[in-house]
Amino acid sequence: MQRTTDPLWNSSRVRLLVARCDPGGLIRLGRMCRGWRQADLGRRLGCSASTVSRLERPGRVSDLRLLQRAAYEVGVPSDVLGAALGLMGPQATRVAPNGPRHTEEDPMRRRTLLAAAGLAVPASVLLGVDSALAEMPEPSGSPVPIDLRLARARALFDTGEYSDLLKALPDLLSTAHDRIRDRTEINYARLSACYSLAAQVLVKIGRYGQARLTADRASLYADLSGSPLASAAAVRELSIVLRHQGQAGTAQRLVLNAASRLEATGLKTEAQAAAYAQLLCTTSYTAACANDRDQAQSMIREAARASRGLPAVAPSGRLFAITPASAALYQVGVHWALGDAGAAIKAGLRLHQDQFSTAERKARLHTDMARAWWQWGKAEQTAQSLLNAFRVAPTEVRDRPSMRAIVTELHRSHPRVSGVRELAHAVVTE
C-alpha cells in the first residue's frame, strides 16, 4: 500500500490537486504513473473507460465507492484522497506545505467566543473542536482500543456530559482518522460513527454549522465503509442538521430513501429493525416540523408498529438504541411540532422516566413535556418539567439554546411561579 512517504504523493503536483479539491485528478495521475489506459483501470473496476473518464474529471464526486476502489487500484493513499475530498484528517494536513496560520484565525476565534457566550460549554472547548475540524491534531497514541474509546464517548453523551465529550472529540477523531490508513471498511465505519456522535452533540448545543460539517463527513465515511447501518446513522444525523437549518424537505427525502434501503433488506436482524424504526421516528418529527400532518402521523404510527418487537432495553453498543418507549416519546415531539399541545401532553403522561435507560433520554422526556406545557400556556407545569430535566441531566436544560430560551422567558414573564426562580438561578445565572 502506498504511503505519503512516496515521493510521488508528496510532490508539488499532488499538492496542487489537493488544493483544487480534485480527487479525480489524483486517480488520473496514479493511473498514468502505472502506464494504464482508462480502459485498463475500467477492467479492474468492472466499468467502462467512459465511466473512468467521468470519474477523473474535476467536479463533484457522484460515486464515492467507485472513487475509493479506483484510488486503491492506482495507489492513491487514503490520507491524500481524504485531503482532496476536503476531509482534513491528521495525515491529510501533511500534504500541504507548512506555513504561518492565516490572519483570519483571530476573527474566527472571536466569533466562536461570542457564539459560546451564555453556554455552559467553555469557549476553549468549542475552539478545540473547531480547530480539529479544520486541521486534525496528531493522535495521542493512547493504547485504549478505539471501540472502547468510542463507547466511552457515547456514554458521555448518554449521561449529558457534553463538555467532557467535546473535550474528548479531537483526539478521538484524530485517532480514528489514523486508523483508516489501512483502508479497511470497519475502520471507515468507526470513523463515520465518531463523526455521527460529534454531529449529535453539536446539534444539542446549537452549533449547526459544525454539525453540518461533521454529519457530511460521517456520511462520506459511511459510504466508504459499505455498512448499511453506518450509512443509516450518518443520514439520520445529516437530516437532523438539515431540519435545524430549515431544509426539512431535503431531510425527509434523505431519511425516507435510507429507510427504503433498509426495508429492502427484509429487516432480518434486530439491529436492522431498530435502524428502520429510528429512521421512521426521525422522518415523522421532520415532517411535523414542516407542518406535513399526514406524513408525520403516518410515519409515527408505522414507527410504533416497527418498534413493538424491539427489547425494552437496547443491547449495549447498539448503533440505534431505540426501544418501544423511545418511539412513543417521539409522539410527544410530533404532536408538539404540529401545534397539538394537548395531544403531546396526553402522550407524555403515559410515559415515565424509568422506561429510559440513559440520562439523556430521561431528561428528553421532561424537556419535551416542558415544551408542550409551555405551548399550552402552563407556566408552573413548564417550570416543574424543566426542573425534573435539570435534576436528571443539567446540560439538557443548560446547554440547549431552546430550553434556555424558555427558562429566560419564564423568568421574565412568570418570576413568582413556583420553581421559576430556582430554575433561573440554576440555568441562566450559573
N, C-alpha and C positions, 0 to 999 in steps of 0.2 A: 504493500500500500504506500502511495506517495505521501510524503510529509512536506510541510512548508520549509524544511531544510533543503529540499531540492532546489537548485539554483533557478530552474525554470519558474517555479511558483513563488519565488522571491524577486522576480525580475521587475523592471520598471513597466514592462508591457502588461504584466498581470496587475500591478498596482493601478494602472490606468483603467483597465477593465473593471476592477473592483470599484474604483472611484466613480465610474459611469454606471454602476449597478447593472452590469451586463453579464449575467451568468451564461447566456448563450455564446458570448464571445470566448469564455473560458472553455466551453465544450469544443468550439471550433479550433481553438489553439491546441488543446490536448489531442484532438483527432489528427490535426495536421502534423504535430510532432511525432505521431506514430506512423505517419505516412498512409493513413487511411482516407479513402474517399467517403462521401456521405453514405453511399450505398453499403460500404463495408461496415460502418457503425450501425446502419439501419438493420443489417442482417443480425448483428449481435443483440439488437434491442427488439427485434421482431416487428420492425416498422419499415416504411418506405423511405427512400432517400429524400423525398419531398417533405416528409414529416421531420426528418433530421434538419433539413434546411430551415423549416419554420422554427424549430427548437433553438437553432443557432442565431436567429435574428434578434437584434436588440428589441426591448419592449417587455410587456407584461408576460409573465410565465403562466401558461394555461394548464400545464400538466406537470405538477411537481414530482410525481412518482417517476415519470419518464425522464425528467431532468436529473433526478437523483441517480437513476440507473445509468444514464449517459455519462454523468460525471464519474461514476465508479469505473465504467469501461475505459474512459480515456485518462483516468488517473488524477482528476481534479481533487485535491484534498478537501475534506468536508468543511474545514475551517475557512478555506478560501471561498468555497461555494457559498457558505453562510454569509461571509462578508459581502459578496456580490449581491446577495438577496436582501441585504440590509439588516441582517441578524448579527449584530456586532458581539459575537461571543468572545471568550478570553483569547483564543488563538487568532480569531479574525482581526482583532485590533492590531496584531503584529504585522499584518500585511502592509498597512500604511506606514510611511516613514515617520519617525519620531519628530516632534516639533513642539513649539510652545502652545499652550492652551489658547483657545480663541478668546478674543476680548469680549465676546458676548456672554461669557460664562457668568460674570458678576451680575448682570441684569437678570439672567435666568435664575440665579440663586436668590436674588432679591424677590423675584416673583414667587418662587417656591416658599420662601419665608412668609410672604404676605398671605399666600393662599392657605398656609398652615395655621394662621392666626385663629385662635379660638378652639382649636382641636387639641385633644389630649396627646395626640401623637407628636413627639418632638420634631421640630423642623429639621434637626440634624439627621433624624432617621429617614425622613422623606427625601432629603438631599442625597443620602446614601443610596436609596433606591433609584432616584433619578440618574445619578452618576453611573450606577451599574448598568442601567438600561442603555445608556449612551456608550459606555466603554467598560466592559466587564473587568473586575479586578482579577488578579491571579488567584486561583483556588488555594485555600489554606492548606490543603494536603491532609485534612482530617482523616483518620483511619476508620471513622464510623461509616458503615456502608450507606450508600446513597438512599436505598429504600428505607432504612431506619431513619435517616435524617428527614426524608420526605414525610414519613409517618409522624415524626415529632412536630414537624411544621404544621401538618394538618391538625394535630392535637391542639396546637396554639390557636388555630382558627376556631376550632370547636369550643374552646374554653373562653373565647373572646379576648385573648391576649394579643391584640393586633400590633401593638408597638414591638413586642418581642418577636412576632412573626416578621414584621418588616425589617427588623434588625438582622434576622437570620437569612432573609431572601438573597442579598447579593452573593454571599458565599455559596448558598445552595444552588443558585442559578449558575454561578461560575463553575462549580464542581460538576454539575450536570452537563454543562457545555463541554467540559474537558473530556467527559466520558464518550461523547458522540464521535470522537476521532476514530473509533473502531467501526463506525458506520453500521452498527447493529440496530435492528429495528427496536429491540427492547430499550436501548438507551435513548433513541429518539422519543419513544413513548414516555420514558421517565422525564425527559426534558420538557415535553409537552405538558405533563402533569404538574411540573414545577411552575410553568408559566400560567397554567389554568388557576392554580392556587394563588399566584400573585394577582391575577385579574380579580379573583373573588375578594381578596382583602382590600384591594384598591377601590373596588366598587363600594365596599362597605363604608369607606371613609370619604367617598365622593370624589375620588381622583380619577375621573373618567378618561382623561387624555392618556394617562399612563396605563389605565386598564385596557383601553383600546389597543395600545401597542402590545401589551403582554398577551391579550387574547388573540391578536393576529399571529403572534409568534407561536402560541400554543396550537393554533390551527395548522400552521405550516409544518411544525414538527410532528403533529399527529398524522398528517398526510404522509410524511416521510416514514413514519413507523408502520403504516399499513394496518394499524389497530382500529377496528370499527368503534370500540368503546372509547379509546383516546380521542378519536375524531368527534364522537358524540359529545364528550365532555368539553372539548375545546369549542365546538359550535355553540353549545349552550352558553358558555361564558361570553363568547362574542355577541350572541343575541341579546344577552342582558345589558352589555355595554351599549349596543346599538339602541336598545329601548330607552336607556337613560339619555342618549344623545338625540332622541326624537325621531329615530328611524325604525318605528315599530313594524312597518310593512316588510322591510328587509329582514328584520329579526324574525318575524313569523315565517317567512319563506325558508330561511336557513334552518330553523328548527323543524319545520314540517318535512323538509327534504331529508334531514337526518333521521327523523322518526320513521319515515317511509323506508329508508335503507335498513334500519334496524328491524322493522316489521317483516321485511323481505327475508330475513334470516330464519323466520319461523319462531323467534324468541325461545330457542330451545334450552337456554340456560337461565338460571335465576338472575345472573348479572345482566344479561341482555334484557330480561323483562323489567328489571329495575331501571335500566337506562331508558327504556321506552316510556315507562310511567313518568319518569322525571322530565323527559322532554315534553310530554303532553301537559304536565303541570306548568312548565315554563311557557309554552306557547299559549296556554289558556290565560295566564296572567298578562302576557304581552298583548293578546287580543283584547282583554278587558281594558288595559291602559289605552288602547287605540279606540275604545268605545265600540268594539265589534262584539255586541252582546251575544249573538247567536253562536259565533265561533268560540267565544270564551266559555259559554255554558256547555256547549257540546264537548269541548276538549276536557273540561274539568270532570264531566261525567265519565268520559272514557278513561281519564286518568284514575279515577276512583275504582273503576272496574279493573283496570290493568294492575292496580296495586294490591288488590284483595288477596292474592296468593303470596304476597311477599311477607317475610317474617316481621314480627312486631319490633324486633331489634335487629338492625342491619349488621351483618358479619363484619368483624374488624378488617379494615383495609379495603373495603369495597369502594370502588370509584363512585358509584351512585348509591348513597346511603339512604335512599328513600324508603319509607315504611307506609303502611296504611294511614297512620296518624299524621305523618307529614304531608301526605297527599290531601288529607282532609283539611290541614292547615292552609293549604293553598286556596281553599274555598273562601276563607276569610278575606284574603287579599283580593281575590277575584271580585267578590261582592263589593268590597270597599272601592276598588278601582272603577266599578260600574256605577258607583254612587248609591248603592243599596246598603246603607249603614245598618238598618235593622236586620237584614239577611246575614250580613257579616257577623254581627254580634250573636245572632242565633246560632250560626255555625261554630263560632268560637267558644260559646258557653258549653258546647258538647265535648270540648277538649280540656285536658288538664296537663300541666307541665310535666308530670311524672310519666306521660306517654312518650316523652322525648329523651333521648339518651345523652345529648350534648347540651352544654350551657347555651351555646349559640341558638339552638332550636327552641329551647325552653324560653329564652328571652324573646325570641322572634314571635312566639305565641302572644306574649304580653304587649310587644310593640305593635303588632298587627291589630290587637284589640284596642289599644290606645288610639290608633288612627281611626278606627271605626267609631269609638265613643266620641272622639273629637269631631268627626264628621257629623255626628248626631247632635252635637252641641252640649255634651255632658262633661263638664269640666272636672267634676270630682272623680268620676269613673276613669277619665283620661289620666288624671294625675296618679290614681291608685295603680292603674295598669303600668304606667311608666316607672313607678317606684318598684313594682314587682319585677319588672325587667331589669332595673338597675341593681337590685339585690342579687339577681342571678348572674348577670354579666354586665357590669357597669359600662363597658365600651359600646354595648349595643344601643345605649342611650347617649352617652357622652361623645362618641366619635362619629355617629351617623348624623350628617347635617339635617336630614328631615326630622329626626327626633329632637335635636337641639332646637330647631325652629319652633316645634310645638311647645317645648318647655319654656322658651323665651316668651312666646305669646301667652301661655298660661300665666306666667309670672306678671306680665304686663296687664292682662285683662282680668285675671281672677286671683289676685295675690292673697286673698283671705280664704280661699277654698282649701279645705283640709289636704295637706300633703304638698301643696304647691311650693311653699317656702322651703321645705326640706328638699324637694326635688331641685329647685333652682339653685340652692346652695351647693348641692352635690354635683350638679351638671354644668351650670353656667359659670359659677364663680370658682369652681375647683381648679 
